[in-house]
Amino acid sequence: MALVPALAGPLTLPVVGSPLFICSGPELVGAQCRAGIIGSFPALNARPASLLGDWIAQITEENATFAAAHPDRPVGPFAVNQIVHRSNDRLEQDMAVIVEHRVPIVITSLGARTEINDAVHSYGGIVLHDVINDEFAHKAIDKGADGIIAVASGAGGHAGTQSPLALIREIRAWFDGPLLLSGAIAHGSSILAAQAAGADMAYVGSAFLSTHEANTAEGYKQMIVDSTAKDIVYSNLFTGIHGNYLRGSIEAAGMDPDDLPVSDPSAMNFGSGSGSEAKAWKDIWGSGQGIGAIQDRMSVAELVESLRVQYDEAIDRLAAVTARPELVPTA
């Protein structure tokens, strides 16, 4: 099945920049779009809520101005992420703004609801729903989502535990629509690997945390550059839902990352769930396992160009491997 127009490009890379709580704002999202990928931000990042419409208008206008001045450059569309969980008391208000501004792509998380999908479809938008297993993927499509984001083991923030290869294969066994893969993707070769596994696009988040345009604390940006997969801790303590966090930020909050208690999932929250003054995302910093590929702090444009070069090199390596005569099946 061909990708829906909102995802089909033209793009520099088959990448959606995932919404980063606190860290994604108009500067980061606009830079992602103008670098030729799809940018996104959580609606909850716009605080107070009255800023959401201003952010959407700013991104739309700046992207249009750039596209007019650079007709030869791909400019990606943008997406807004909605937390559908009952704890989000802004959901209805933010959805009204999204519909008013006809946001082209809406990413839903922590719950699939038919009325949310219907609202986006009313003006021609599409909905991508993020899931951590095949069961949730079925539920999302049954309730009207247009595509699936498979959040596999190693992804930043709230992440699942399944191998990306297993998760993609289970979903592709019955779903031929838009499918994105998230999980430790911070290198161009990993983008190609996601496609080879059966995904249409890669969903990349942690790699953008250290970029100049991200609304990320300076210490957070440097910790991304300095850390590798061994520095990622998987815990549900901080929000009630399991996620991946930087070991250094947990230690800085005075906790032992190797001896964290388990939180009550029914008490899910997006602030302090740790019994300390440290708050998830603000003090306890999320990150995926792929950050070992991030060696420098750079602009979004520089990062996307680096990913593009790596992606093209990976294609060349794959072509060289498949051209080997001993790998060609005989009749």
C-alpha positions in Angstrom: 0.0 0.0 0.0 1.4 3.4 -1.0 2.0 6.0 1.7 -0.7 8.6 2.2 0.2 12.0 0.7 1.1 13.6 4.0 3.9 11.1 4.5 4.9 10.5 0.9 7.2 13.5 0.5 9.2 14.7 -1.2 11.4 14.4 1.8 15.2 14.4 2.4 14.9 11.2 4.4 12.0 8.9 5.3 12.0 10.3 8.9 9.5 11.7 11.4 11.1 13.6 14.2 9.3 12.3 17.2 7.6 14.7 19.7 9.9 15.4 22.6 8.2 16.5 25.8 9.4 19.9 26.9 12.2 19.9 24.2 10.1 20.2 21.0 8.9 23.6 20.1 8.4 25.8 17.0 12.2 26.3 16.6 13.0 22.5 16.6 9.9 21.5 14.6 10.4 24.2 12.0 14.0 23.3 11.5 13.1 19.7 11.1 10.6 20.5 8.4 12.9 22.8 6.6 15.7 20.2 6.7 13.3 17.9 4.7 11.8 15.6 7.4 8.5 15.6 9.3 8.7 17.5 12.5 6.4 17.1 15.5 5.7 18.4 19.0 3.4 17.5 21.9 0.4 19.8 22.2 1.2 19.9 26.0 4.5 21.6 25.3 2.6 24.8 24.4 2.0 26.4 27.8 -0.3 28.1 28.5 -2.7 26.2 26.2 -3.5 29.5 24.4 0.0 29.2 22.8 -0.9 26.1 20.8 -2.6 28.0 18.0 0.3 30.5 17.9 2.8 27.7 17.6 0.9 26.0 14.8 0.6 29.3 12.9 4.3 30.1 13.4 5.4 26.8 12.0 3.0 26.9 9.1 4.0 30.5 8.1 7.7 30.0 8.5 7.7 26.8 6.5 5.6 28.4 3.7 8.0 31.4 3.5 11.0 29.0 3.3 9.4 26.9 0.7 8.6 29.9 -1.5 12.2 31.1 -1.2 13.7 27.7 -1.9 11.4 25.9 -4.4 14.1 23.3 -5.0 14.3 22.2 -1.3 11.9 19.7 0.2 10.0 21.0 3.2 8.3 18.4 5.4 4.9 18.7 6.9 4.5 18.8 10.7 2.6 16.8 13.3 1.1 17.5 16.7 1.1 14.8 19.4 -2.0 14.3 21.6 -1.9 12.4 24.9 -5.3 10.7 24.8 -5.1 9.4 28.4 -7.7 10.6 30.9 -5.0 12.5 32.8 -4.8 15.1 29.9 -7.4 17.7 30.9 -6.5 19.8 27.8 -7.4 17.2 25.2 -10.7 18.6 24.1 -9.5 22.2 24.0 -6.3 21.3 22.1 -8.3 19.1 19.6 -10.4 22.2 18.8 -7.3 24.1 18.0 -5.9 21.3 15.9 -9.1 21.1 13.9 -9.3 24.8 13.5 -5.8 24.9 12.0 -6.2 21.7 10.0 -3.0 20.2 11.3 -2.0 17.7 8.6 -0.8 14.9 10.9 -1.8 14.1 14.5 0.1 11.5 16.6 -1.9 10.0 19.4 -0.4 8.3 22.4 -1.6 6.4 25.5 -5.1 5.6 24.2 -6.9 5.2 20.9 -10.3 7.0 20.6 -12.6 7.0 17.6 -13.8 10.5 18.2 -10.3 11.9 18.0 -9.7 10.1 14.7 -13.0 11.3 13.3 -12.2 14.9 14.3 -8.9 14.8 12.4 -10.5 13.0 9.4 -13.2 15.7 9.2 -10.7 18.1 7.5 -8.6 15.6 5.7 -5.8 15.0 8.3 -4.3 11.7 9.2 -3.7 10.0 12.5 -0.7 7.9 13.5 -1.0 6.0 16.8 2.0 4.8 18.7 1.9 1.3 20.2 4.3 -1.0 22.0 2.8 -4.3 20.9 0.6 -5.9 18.2 -2.5 -6.0 20.4 -2.5 -2.2 20.7 -1.9 -1.9 17.0 -5.0 -3.8 16.2 -7.0 -1.6 18.6 -5.7 1.6 17.0 -6.6 0.6 13.5 -10.0 -0.8 14.6 -10.7 2.7 16.1 -9.8 4.5 12.9 -6.1 5.4 13.0 -4.5 5.7 9.6 -1.1 4.4 10.6 1.0 2.8 13.3 4.2 3.9 15.1 5.8 0.8 16.5 7.7 1.8 19.6 10.1 -1.0 20.2 12.8 -1.8 22.8 15.4 0.9 23.1 13.2 3.8 22.2 13.4 7.0 24.2 10.8 7.9 26.8 7.8 5.6 27.1 9.0 2.5 25.3 8.1 -1.2 24.8 10.3 -4.2 25.4 9.8 -6.1 22.1 12.5 -6.4 19.5 11.9 -4.0 16.6 12.2 -7.0 14.2 9.6 -9.0 16.0 7.2 -6.1 16.5 7.4 -4.9 12.8 6.9 -8.4 11.5 3.8 -9.1 13.7 2.1 -5.9 12.6 3.0 -6.3 8.9 1.4 -9.8 9.0 -2.0 -8.1 8.8 -1.5 -4.3 8.2 -0.3 -2.9 4.9 -0.8 0.8 5.8 1.7 3.4 7.0 4.0 1.9 9.6 6.8 3.8 11.4 9.5 2.3 13.6 10.9 3.8 16.8 13.8 2.3 18.8 17.4 3.3 19.0 17.5 5.0 15.6 20.1 7.7 15.5 22.2 6.8 12.4 21.4 6.7 8.7 22.0 3.0 8.4 19.4 2.4 11.1 16.9 4.3 9.1 17.5 2.0 6.1 17.4 -1.0 8.5 13.9 0.1 9.6 12.8 0.1 6.0 14.4 -3.2 5.3 12.6 -4.7 8.3 9.2 -3.6 6.8 8.6 -0.1 8.1 7.9 2.8 5.7 9.7 5.4 7.8 11.9 5.8 10.9 10.7 7.7 14.0 13.7 9.5 15.4 13.7 11.4 18.7 16.7 11.2 21.0 19.1 12.2 18.2 17.5 15.7 18.1 17.7 16.3 21.9 21.3 17.7 21.6 20.6 20.0 18.6 20.9 23.7 18.9 17.2 24.3 18.2 15.9 21.9 20.8 14.5 23.4 24.0 16.7 21.1 26.0 18.7 22.0 29.2 22.4 22.5 28.4 23.4 19.7 30.8 20.9 17.4 29.1 22.3 18.2 25.6 25.8 17.4 26.8 24.8 14.2 28.5 23.2 13.0 25.3 26.6 13.5 23.5 28.6 11.9 26.4 26.3 8.9 26.9 25.9 5.5 25.2 23.4 2.6 25.4 24.9 1.5 28.7 23.8 4.8 30.3 20.1 4.1 29.6 17.8 2.9 32.5 14.4 1.4 32.0 12.0 2.2 34.8 8.3 3.0 35.5 9.1 4.9 38.6 8.9 8.4 37.2 5.5 8.4 35.4 3.9 5.0 36.2 4.7 3.8 32.7 8.0 2.1 31.8 10.4 4.3 29.9 14.1 4.8 29.1 16.0 7.5 31.0 19.6 8.8 31.3 21.4 7.2 34.2 23.3 10.5 34.9 20.1 12.4 35.4 18.8 9.8 37.9 22.1 10.0 39.8 22.0 13.8 39.8 18.6 13.5 41.5 20.1 11.6 44.3 18.8 8.1 43.4 20.5 4.8 42.6 19.6 3.9 39.0 20.4 0.3 39.8 18.0 0.1 42.7 14.9 2.0 41.7 11.5 1.0 43.3 8.5 0.1 41.1 5.7 2.6 40.7 2.0 1.9 40.8 0.9 2.0 37.1 -2.6 3.2 38.2 -1.0 6.4 39.5 0.3 7.4 36.1 1.4 11.0 35.9 3.7 13.3 33.9 5.4 15.0 36.8 7.0 13.6 39.9 6.2 10.0 40.5 9.4 9.1 42.2 8.8 10.2 45.8 11.4 12.9 45.4 11.5 16.4 44.2 12.8 15.3 40.8 10.3 15.4 38.0 10.2 13.3 34.9 11.4 15.0 31.7 12.4 18.2 33.6 14.9 16.6 35.9 14.9 12.9 34.9 15.8 13.0 31.3 14.5 10.6 28.7 16.6 9.1 26.0 16.8 6.0 23.7 19.6 3.6 23.4 20.8 4.9 20.0 22.6 7.9 21.4 26.1 6.3 21.1 25.9 7.5 17.5 25.6 11.1 18.6 29.2 12.5 19.0 28.7 16.2 18.6 26.2 19.0 19.3 25.0 20.4 15.9 22.1 22.1 14.2 19.1 20.2 13.0 20.2 20.8 9.4 23.7 19.4 10.1 22.2 16.4 11.8 19.8 15.6 9.0 22.6 16.0 6.4 24.8 13.6 8.4 21.9 11.1 8.6 21.4 11.5 4.8 25.1 10.8 4.0 25.0 7.7 6.3 21.8 6.5 4.8 23.2 6.8 1.2 26.4 5.0 2.3 24.3 2.2 3.8 22.4 1.9 0.5 25.7 1.6 -1.3 26.9 -1.1 1.1 23.7 -3.0 0.7 24.0 -2.9 -3.1 27.6 -4.2 -2.9 26.5 -7.1 -0.7 23.5 -8.1 -2.8 25.7 -7.9 -5.9 27.9 -10.7 -4.7 27.5 -13.7 -7.0 27.5 -16.2 -4.2 24.4 -14.5 -2.7 22.4 -14.7 -5.9 20.0 -17.7 -5.9 20.5 -20.2 -8.7 17.6 -21.6 -10.7 
